Amino acid sequence: MSPTMVWVDNRCAVQEFTRLELWYGAYHDSMYANPKVDPGQCEFGIVDWSNGPTWWPTNGGAQTAAPGVYDGPGHHEQAYVHDLVTDTWAYGPEN
């Protein structure tokens, strides 16, 4: 997946992307969330809807740590951004 910007409003935005990483002896997609606009009042991460949801928050404004979140067969994930001031959410495209 090419990098996609996800805006919840003009205060909070995250970039969602995937890249191939080595998982369990084979290459599979890894999902990343890279915060781009953060005044310190936003939450970012990845949610996996496959068995859940399962939430994978970033560490504040930091990008998801390598090797990302496994997004191989059977997984349906997307980046999220949450504005804590307005309590609004936005989600990127599901991969």
Buried (B, 14 or more C-beta within 10 A) or exposed (E): BEEBBBBBBEBBBBBBBBBEBEBEEEEBBBBBBBBBBBEEEBBBBBBBEEEEEEEBBBEEBEBBEEBBBBBEEEBBBBBBBBBEEEEEEBBBEEB
